[in-house]
């Protein structure tokens, strides 16, 4: 389990929650694609952007 997945579990955040928040921020990602990004299968520039934005989202959740 990677750092983002551990933080998601600690906060009770589901993948769909992050996908919807990414969509609000203008980043479209499909559930299978997102899952593969989290597991490190996709390492494209888009995957890096998505994971960086997920870190920011989780930071915001942790601050509240």
N, CA, C and O atoms as a printed pandas DataFrame, in Angstrom:
     atom_number atom_name residue_name chain_id  residue_number  x_coord  y_coord  z_coord
0              1         N          UNK        A               1    0.855   -1.177    0.000
1              2        CA          UNK        A               1    0.000    0.000    0.000
2              3         C          UNK        A               1    0.898    1.236    0.000
3              4         O          UNK        A               1    1.827    1.336    0.801
4              5         N          UNK        A               2    0.617    2.163   -0.892
5              6        CA          UNK        A               2    1.453    3.360   -0.972
6              7         C          UNK        A               2    0.968    4.451   -0.009
7              8         O          UNK        A               2   -0.046    4.296    0.672
8              9         N          UNK        A               3    1.703    5.529    0.026
9             10        CA          UNK        A               3    1.433    6.621    0.957
10            11         C          UNK        A               3    0.037    7.202    0.764
11            12         O          UNK        A               3   -0.665    7.443    1.746
12            13         N          UNK        A               4   -0.376    7.429   -0.469
13            14        CA          UNK        A               4   -1.696    8.002   -0.724
14            15         C          UNK        A               4   -2.777    7.046   -0.244
15            16         O          UNK        A               4   -3.740    7.473    0.394
16            17         N          UNK        A               5   -2.636    5.769   -0.538
17            18        CA          UNK        A               5   -3.638    4.794   -0.116
18            19         C          UNK        A               5   -3.721    4.710    1.408
19            20         O          UNK        A               5   -4.814    4.571    1.956
20            21         N          UNK        A               6   -2.594    4.792    2.091
21            22        CA          UNK        A               6   -2.604    4.757    3.554
22            23         C          UNK        A               6   -3.315    5.984    4.118
23            24         O          UNK        A               6   -4.097    5.879    5.063
24            25         N          UNK        A               7   -3.041    7.136    3.536
25            26        CA          UNK        A               7   -3.701    8.367    3.989
26            27         C          UNK        A               7   -5.202    8.302    3.729
27            28         O          UNK        A               7   -6.003    8.734    4.558
28            29         N          UNK        A               8   -5.580    7.758    2.569
29            30        CA          UNK        A               8   -6.999    7.603    2.248
30            31         C          UNK        A               8   -7.681    6.731    3.299
31            32         O          UNK        A               8   -8.761    7.062    3.788
32            33         N          UNK        A               9   -7.049    5.632    3.636
33            34        CA          UNK        A               9   -7.622    4.707    4.619
34            35         C          UNK        A               9   -7.751    5.386    5.987
35            36         O          UNK        A               9   -8.777    5.252    6.654
36            37         N          UNK        A              10   -6.718    6.108    6.400
37            38        CA          UNK        A              10   -6.744    6.797    7.695
38            39         C          UNK        A              10   -7.871    7.831    7.761
39            40         O          UNK        A              10   -8.480    8.029    8.812
40            41         N          UNK        A              11   -8.141    8.488    6.629
41            42        CA          UNK        A              11   -9.156    9.541    6.586
42            43         C          UNK        A              11  -10.545    9.007    6.225
43            44         O          UNK        A              11  -11.532    9.736    6.323
44            45         N          UNK        A              12  -10.627    7.759    5.815
45            46        CA          UNK        A              12  -11.908    7.208    5.381
46            47         C          UNK        A              12  -12.348    7.738    4.029
47            48         O          UNK        A              12  -13.542    7.838    3.749
48            49         N          UNK        A              13  -11.381    8.077    3.196
49            50        CA          UNK        A              13  -11.659    8.616    1.862
50            51         C          UNK        A              13  -11.611    7.468    0.854
51            52         O          UNK        A              13  -10.678    6.666    0.849
52            53         N          UNK        A              14  -12.625    7.409    0.012
53            54        CA          UNK        A              14  -12.687    6.367   -1.012
54            55         C          UNK        A              14  -12.095    6.889   -2.324
55            56         O          UNK        A              14  -11.968    8.096   -2.529
56            57         N          UNK        A              15  -11.742    5.961   -3.196
57            58        CA          UNK        A              15  -11.209    6.364   -4.494
58            59         C          UNK        A              15  -12.200    7.247   -5.240
59            60         O          UNK        A              15  -11.810    8.227   -5.874
60            61         N          UNK        A              16  -13.482    6.899   -5.165
61            62        CA          UNK        A              16  -14.492    7.683   -5.878
62            63         C          UNK        A              16  -14.539    9.118   -5.353
63            64         O          UNK        A              16  -14.808   10.046   -6.117
64            65         N          UNK        A              17  -14.280    9.308   -4.061
65            66        CA          UNK        A              17  -14.253   10.660   -3.500
66            67         C          UNK        A              17  -13.149   11.487   -4.148
67            68         O          UNK        A              17  -13.355   12.646   -4.509
68            69         N          UNK        A              18  -11.980   10.881   -4.290
69            70        CA          UNK        A              18  -10.866   11.593   -4.927
70            71         C          UNK        A              18  -11.132   11.827   -6.407
71            72         O          UNK        A              18  -10.811   12.894   -6.931
72            73         N          UNK        A              19  -11.708   10.855   -7.079
73            74        CA          UNK        A              19  -12.015   11.005   -8.511
74            75         C          UNK        A              19  -12.971   12.179   -8.714
75            76         O          UNK        A              19  -12.782   12.984   -9.626
76            77         N          UNK        A              20  -13.991   12.278   -7.869
77            78        CA          UNK        A              20  -14.951   13.386   -7.990
78            79         C          UNK        A              20  -14.295   14.724   -7.688
79            80         O          UNK        A              20  -14.592   15.719   -8.350
80            81         N          UNK        A              21  -13.407   14.765   -6.698
81            82        CA          UNK        A              21  -12.707   16.006   -6.374
82            83         C          UNK        A              21  -11.749   16.397   -7.495
83            84         O          UNK        A              21  -11.611   17.578   -7.811
84            85         N          UNK        A              22  -11.090   15.412   -8.093
85            86        CA          UNK        A              22  -10.214   15.701   -9.230
86            87         C          UNK        A              22  -11.022   16.287  -10.379
87            88         O          UNK        A              22  -10.574   17.220  -11.048
88            89         N          UNK        A              23  -12.206   15.743  -10.607
89            90        CA          UNK        A              23  -13.071   16.239  -11.693
90            91         C          UNK        A              23  -13.424   17.703  -11.461
91            92         O          UNK        A              23  -13.428   18.498  -12.401
92            93         N          UNK        A              24  -13.722   18.067  -10.202
93            94        CA          UNK        A              24  -14.024   19.467   -9.873
94            95         C          UNK        A              24  -12.851   20.377  -10.200
95            96         O          UNK        A              24  -13.033   21.551  -10.522
96            97         N          UNK        A              25  -11.646   19.824  -10.116
97            98        CA          UNK        A              25  -10.432   20.605  -10.354
98            99         C          UNK        A              25   -9.959   20.521  -11.800
99           100         O          UNK        A              25   -8.866   20.978  -12.135
100          101         N          UNK        A              26  -10.799   19.928  -12.655
101          102        CA          UNK        A              26  -10.498   19.897  -14.080
102          103         C          UNK        A              26   -9.637   18.734  -14.526
103          104         O          UNK        A              26   -9.081   18.763  -15.623
104          105         N          UNK        A              27   -9.518   17.709  -13.694
105          106        CA          UNK        A              27   -8.719   16.538  -14.061
106          107         C          UNK        A              27   -9.652   15.340  -14.178
107          108         O          UNK        A              27  -10.182   14.855  -13.178
108          109         N          UNK        A              28   -9.846   14.871  -15.398
109          110        CA          UNK        A              28  -10.726   13.732  -15.640
110          111         C          UNK        A              28   -9.923   12.440  -15.593
111          112         O          UNK        A              28   -8.897   12.300  -16.258
112          113         N          UNK        A              29  -10.411   11.505  -14.798
113          114        CA          UNK        A              29   -9.744   10.208  -14.692
114          115         C          UNK        A              29  -10.822    9.147  -14.449
115          116         O          UNK        A              29  -11.754    9.360  -13.674
116          117         N          UNK        A              30  -10.683    8.023  -15.111
117          118        CA          UNK        A              30  -11.628    6.918  -14.965
118          119         C          UNK        A              30  -11.184    6.025  -13.802
119          120         O          UNK        A              30   -9.991    5.931  -13.511
120          121         N          UNK        A              31  -12.145    5.370  -13.138
121          122        CA          UNK        A              31  -11.792    4.528  -11.978
122          123         C          UNK        A              31  -10.702    3.486  -12.242
123          124         O          UNK        A              31   -9.780    3.379  -11.433
124          125         N          UNK        A              32  -10.761    2.710  -13.335
125          126        CA          UNK        A              32   -9.679    1.727  -13.544
126          127         C          UNK        A              32   -8.311    2.395  -13.734
127          128         O          UNK        A              32   -7.293    1.910  -13.242
128          129         N          UNK        A              33   -8.315    3.501  -14.449
129          130        CA          UNK        A              33   -7.085    4.253  -14.690
130          131         C          UNK        A              33   -6.535    4.799  -13.368
131          132         O          UNK        A              33   -5.332    4.733  -13.116
132          133         N          UNK        A              34   -7.418    5.333  -12.532
133          134        CA          UNK        A              34   -7.017    5.883  -11.248
134          135         C          UNK        A              34   -6.417    4.800  -10.354
135          136         O          UNK        A              34   -5.397    5.012   -9.699
136          137         N          UNK        A              35   -7.059    3.657  -10.338
137          138        CA          UNK        A              35   -6.565    2.535   -9.534
138          139         C          UNK        A              35   -5.157    2.134   -9.969
139          140         O          UNK        A              35   -4.295    1.864   -9.133
140          141         N          UNK        A              36   -4.935    2.098  -11.265
141          142        CA          UNK        A              36   -3.616    1.736  -11.777
142          143         C          UNK        A              36   -2.575    2.799  -11.461
143          144         O          UNK        A              36   -1.404    2.482  -11.256
144          145         N          UNK        A              37   -2.990    4.040  -11.423
145          146        CA          UNK        A              37   -2.075    5.121  -11.029
146          147         C          UNK        A              37   -1.671    4.963   -9.562
147          148         O          UNK        A              37   -0.500    5.111   -9.213
148          149         N          UNK        A              38   -2.651    4.661   -8.712
149          150        CA          UNK        A              38   -2.368    4.486   -7.291
150          151         C          UNK        A              38   -1.420    3.317   -7.042
151          152         O          UNK        A              38   -0.569    3.375   -6.155
152          153         N          UNK        A              39   -1.575    2.259   -7.831
153          154        CA          UNK        A              39   -0.737    1.073   -7.638
154          155         C          UNK        A              39    0.619    1.184   -8.325
155          156         O          UNK        A              39    1.453    0.288   -8.197
156          157         N          UNK        A              40    0.847    2.276   -9.055
157          158        CA          UNK        A              40    2.141    2.484   -9.693
158          159         C          UNK        A              40    2.297    1.811  -11.041
159          160         O          UNK        A              40    3.404    1.730  -11.573
160          161         N          UNK        A              41    1.189    1.325  -11.600
161          162        CA          UNK        A              41    1.250    0.690  -12.919
162          163         C          UNK        A              41    1.396    1.752  -13.998
163          164         O          UNK        A              41    2.190    1.594  -14.926
164          165         N          UNK        A              42    0.626    2.841  -13.878
165          166        CA          UNK        A              42    0.751    3.970  -14.800
166          167         C          UNK        A              42    1.705    4.973  -14.174
167          168         O          UNK        A              42    1.487    5.425  -13.050
168          169         N          UNK        A              43    2.758    5.322  -14.898
169          170        CA          UNK        A              43    3.727    6.299  -14.404
170          171         C          UNK        A              43    3.930    7.422  -15.408
171          172         O          UNK        A              43    5.025    7.968  -15.545
172          173         N          UNK        A              44    2.854    7.752  -16.104
173          174        CA          UNK        A              44    2.890    8.795  -17.128
174          175         C          UNK        A              44    2.893   10.175  -16.475
175          176         O          UNK        A              44    2.656   10.296  -15.274
176          177         N          UNK        A              45    3.160   11.215  -17.265
177          178        CA          UNK        A              45    3.065   12.570  -16.708
178          179         C          UNK        A              45    1.674   12.868  -16.130
179          180         O          UNK        A              45    1.557   13.553  -15.114
180          181         N          UNK        A              46    0.612   12.348  -16.785
181          182        CA          UNK        A              46   -0.738   12.547  -16.248
182          183         C          UNK        A              46   -0.859   11.874  -14.879
183          184         O          UNK        A              46   -1.454   12.439  -13.962
184          185         N          UNK        A              47   -0.305   10.687  -14.740
185          186        CA          UNK        A              47   -0.370    9.976  -13.460
186          187         C          UNK        A              47    0.326   10.783  -12.372
187          188         O          UNK        A              47   -0.181   10.878  -11.255
188          189         N          UNK        A              48    1.473   11.360  -12.683
189          190        CA          UNK        A              48    2.191   12.185  -11.705
190          191         C          UNK        A              48    1.348   13.386  -11.307
191          192         O          UNK        A              48    1.267   13.728  -10.128
192          193         N          UNK        A              49    0.718   14.027  -12.290
193          194        CA          UNK        A              49   -0.137   15.178  -12.015
194          195         C          UNK        A              49   -1.308   14.776  -11.118
195          196         O          UNK        A              49   -1.635   15.482  -10.164
196          197         N          UNK        A              50   -1.932   13.649  -11.427
197          198        CA          UNK        A              50   -3.072   13.162  -10.639
198          199         C          UNK        A              50   -2.639   12.868   -9.203
199          200         O          UNK        A              50   -3.314   13.279   -8.260
200          201         N          UNK        A              51   -1.535   12.169   -9.031
201          202        CA          UNK        A              51   -1.068   11.814   -7.688
202          203         C          UNK        A              51   -0.652   13.052   -6.894
203          204         O          UNK        A              51   -0.889   13.123   -5.688
204          205         N          UNK        A              52   -0.035   14.022   -7.563
205          206        CA          UNK        A              52    0.332   15.272   -6.887
206          207         C          UNK        A              52   -0.918   16.000   -6.399
207          208         O          UNK        A              52   -0.947   16.536   -5.290
208          209         N          UNK        A              53   -1.954   16.012   -7.246
209          210        CA          UNK        A              53   -3.203   16.678   -6.869
210          211         C          UNK        A              53   -3.902   15.914   -5.743
211          212         O          UNK        A              53   -4.516   16.526   -4.869
212          213         N          UNK        A              54   -3.815   14.596   -5.757
213          214        CA          UNK        A              54   -4.384   13.789   -4.668
214          215         C          UNK        A              54   -3.705   14.127   -3.344
215          216         O          UNK        A              54   -4.368   14.198   -2.308
216          217         N          UNK        A              55   -2.400   14.335   -3.370
217          218        CA          UNK        A              55   -1.678   14.749   -2.162
218          219         C          UNK        A              55   -2.239   16.065   -1.625
219          220         O          UNK        A              55   -2.444   16.217   -0.421
220          221         N          UNK        A              56   -2.484   17.010   -2.529
221          222        CA          UNK        A              56   -3.030   18.308   -2.125
222          223         C          UNK        A              56   -4.429   18.145   -1.527
223          224         O          UNK        A              56   -4.750   18.753   -0.506
224          225         N          UNK        A              57   -5.248   17.327   -2.166
225          226        CA          UNK        A              57   -6.617   17.090   -1.678
226          227         C          UNK        A              57   -6.569   16.475   -0.290
227          228         O          UNK        A              57   -7.286   16.911    0.611
228          229         N          UNK        A              58   -5.727   15.465   -0.115
229          230        CA          UNK        A              58   -5.629   14.809    1.185
230          231         C          UNK        A              58   -5.080   15.756    2.247
231          232         O          UNK        A              58   -5.492   15.693    3.405
232          233         N          UNK        A              59   -4.155   16.630    1.864
233          234        CA          UNK        A              59   -3.661   17.656    2.790
234          235         C          UNK        A              59   -4.818   18.523    3.285
235          236         O          UNK        A              59   -4.908   18.848    4.469
236          237         N          UNK        A              60   -5.706   18.892    2.349
237          238        CA          UNK        A              60   -6.865   19.721    2.703
238          239         C          UNK        A              60   -7.794   18.956    3.656
239          240         O          UNK        A              60   -8.281   19.527    4.632
240          241         N          UNK        A              61   -8.039   17.681    3.384
241          242        CA          UNK        A              61   -8.885   16.870    4.272
242          243         C          UNK        A              61   -8.261   16.769    5.672
243          244         O          UNK        A              61   -8.966   16.849    6.678
244          245         N          UNK        A              62   -6.948   16.594    5.726
245          246        CA          UNK        A              62   -6.269   16.462    7.008
246          247         C          UNK        A              62   -6.315   17.774    7.803
247          248         O          UNK        A              62   -6.329   17.752    9.034
248          249         N          UNK        A              63   -6.339   18.905    7.107
249          250        CA          UNK        A              63   -6.359   20.199    7.771
250          251         C          UNK        A              63   -7.722   20.511    8.388
251          252         O          UNK        A              63   -7.827   21.332    9.300
252          253         N          UNK        A              64   -8.765   19.847    7.881
253          254        CA          UNK        A              64  -10.135   20.116    8.389
254          255         C          UNK        A              64  -10.503   19.232    9.526
255          256         O          UNK        A              64  -11.609   19.336   10.056
